[in-house]
Amino acid sequence: MRKFLATAARWAAPTVVLAQVCLVWTGVFSLGEAVAVGLVLELLLAGIVITEITLARRAFRASRSQGADGQEALNQALSAVLPAPVAKAMGMEFGLFRALWCWIRRKPDAPEGHQILTYGSEIKPIMWVMVFLVPLEILAVELLIPWTVARIALLVLSVYGTVWVLGFIAALSIRPHTVGDGEIILRFAHFTQITIPLELVESVRSSRHSGYRRAVNISDGVLAMPIGDSTTLSIKLREPYSVAPKPGKPTQEVREVRFAADNAREAVRVLTANISGS
């Protein structure tokens, strides 16, 4: 029953909004009836929103108290009050703005005491080129598109696209790989995070592999988290370890982990030192 109520709560807000839209467009009620029913639905929606904000805050604080980083806690808070597909989409979008805010404050989203391994230097220049090309894109739209509405729509899309790219650059910067507290935390911006216990690591070496097409690849017992299409480091595990390529997806066993770091030699040194000390 509790699970049913939780699921119903996640769908309550969008259902109420849809009901309001249907009332307006179908004309089922008279004007007076529609206003009265609309007010009741507005009150119901307000109550649902307040309840969901409260639940989201509790879930966020609970996650943080259990050691989750800011992005994980945000995802948990959204999952507590929204349907899974909506929570995932909103988590990605909110994660961009959160990353920008942390980037402006120069506050990395890393556990205290962990050593940082940066990544993404190979693709950041491309991202910055995209940002700097936006003024030219806007100028071209102004000169070539005669329709005002279309120009405004394209301007909004260009601005949002720029914010999205800046958020992605920020997420790459403030969410590095980290090593500490007996674990390796591997990330790809705010989209993916996988934790590997240091006690399972048998060896680590610099080794380039390429040809990957997804942010997380698992094949033949090898987990790869590339930047672009390449990885620069390889970690061999003592025994199979179960990981989920995406939240909510079935776990798969891996015996090797490949990922990318800006300074592979320094990453090997840091990992080896932590493995020896674990």
Residue, then its C-alpha position, 0 to 999 in steps of 0.5 A: m500500500r505504501k508503495f502504491l501511495a508513493t507512486a500515486a503521489r508522484w503522478a498526482a501533480p501532472t494529473v491535476v494539471l492535465a485535468q485543468v487543461c482538459l476543463v479549459w479546452t473541452g468546455v464540459f462545464s459552464l463558465g461558473e462551474a469551470v471556475a469553481v472546479g478550477l479553484v478546487l483543483e488549484l487548491l489541490l495542486a497547491g497542497i500536492v506541491i507543498t507536500e512534494i517539496t517537503l518530501a523532496r527536502r527530506a529525501f535530499r537531507a537524508s541522502r546528504s546525511q548518508g554521504a551522497d554528493g549534491q547531485e546524487a542527493l538531488n536525484q534522490a529528492l526528485s525520484a521521491v516525488l516525481p515519476a522516474p522518467v520525469a525525475k531523470a530528465m529534471g535531474m539532468e537539467f537541474g544538474l546543469f544549473r547546479a554545476l554552473w552555480c558551483w563552478i562560479r563559486r569554484k566549489p568542486d563537488a567532491p567528498e572531503g579528503h578525496q584526491i581529485l583526478t581531472y578529465g575532459s581536457e580533450i573535449k572542453p576546447i570543442m565545447w568552448v568553440m560552440v559557445f563562442l560561435v553563438p554570437l555568429e549564429i544569432l547574427a545569421v538568424e537576424l539577417l536571414i530569417p524574416w519572421t519575428v516569431a521564428r527569430i525569437a524562438l531561435l534566439v531562445l533556443s540559442v541562449y538555452g543551448t549556450v547555457w546547456v553547453l556551459g553547464f556541461i563544461a562546468a559539470l566536467s570541471i566540478r565533478p572530477h574522478t576522486v580517490g579516498d575513503g577506500e574507494i574510487i569514484l568515477r564520473f562523467a559530468h553529472f550524468t554518471q557516477i560509479t564507485i569501485p572499492l579500492e580493496l578489489v583493485e589488483s593493478v592499475r596502469s596507463s593504457r589507451h583504448s578507443g572506439y567507444r560510443r557511449a558514456v558507459n560501456i560494459s562488454d565481456g566483463v570490461l567497464a569503460m567510461p571514455i572521454g570522447d571515444s577513448t580511455t587512458l587508464s585500466i584497472k584490473l580487479r581481483e574478483p568480479y564486481s557488480v555495477a549498474p551502467k545506469p540507475g535502475k538498470p540490472t547490474q553486470e559483473v566486471r573484472e576490468v575498469r577503463f576510464a580517462a584522466d587528463n594526466a594518466r601518469e599522475a592518476v596511476r601514482v595516486l591510485t597506486a599510493n591509495i591501493s598500497g595504503s588501503 
